[in-house]
Amino acid sequence: MSQVNGLEQQSHWRNVLILAQQAEVQGNLVIAEEHFKEALSLARQLPDSGHSVLLSLNRLGELYRLKDDCKQAEDCYRQAYELAASNAVEDKTLIKAQAAILAKMLVAQGRITEALEFDLAEEVYLDAAGIALLAGKKDEALQYLESGIHVLEQQEREQVSAHDQAVHYLSYGRLLQTAGQNEKAESVFRLALACHEAAGQIDPFLITSIVDGLARVLNEQSRADEANELWEKYRQYSV
């Protein structure tokens, strides 16, 4: 495949993804689903397709979550987690972020024990703490929180990057969003955005995921105009 054809395919995939996002914001979920499925199919045909497929799976999963189709949402998130954990992507912080997303979907189905075990296996302690709190397990939550703080302190000593901080805030923001704490989630997503922009080098996948999360909580607060302005501002980074 020539470089020109590859760029054309990438552009086509990106445009379809944007159409899907626009349809979703407008409440046209049937059309949005069609476009997200098309974007996923196109992503799988791209060279170096790992991150493009990952993003497409997450977007489709989010749509199914909005439609209360837990089975299909879980399937998308599980595929995304398995891809992140594979050699095709292989990024520890990304694996943890995807593990947290999948765990939240398990929580939404009342599978608390399974979600906790999954988060703990990937050492996503802060998310595990949040899940335990949702389940009313305060003592366990405090234990997981202590473990999470220890990991963060270790990362600070190792001079954790602004990129990794952004990933952490993205994961925590999704937890708050799932818990229905939209105002807190908004603040955390904005922290994630600030950390990533401070990193000095834009990761299109990560910044699009952060903007997507922030736009969703704005929409859930009936602030669709702000959400649209946000997407327009960061449209150039949409992957």
Protein Blocks (a to p, Z undefined) as FASTA:
>chain_A
ZZklmmmmmmmmmmmmmmmmmmmmnopamlmmmmmmmmmmmmmmpghkllmmmmmmmmmm
mmmmmnopaklmmmmmmmmmmmmmmmklopaklmmmmmmmmmmmmmmnopmmlmmmmmmm
nopaklmmmmmmmnopaklmmmmmmmmmmmmmmmmmnopafklmmmmmmmmmmmmmmnop
aklmmmmmmmmmmmmmmnopacfklmmmmmmmmmmmmmmnopaklmmmmmmmmmmmpZZ
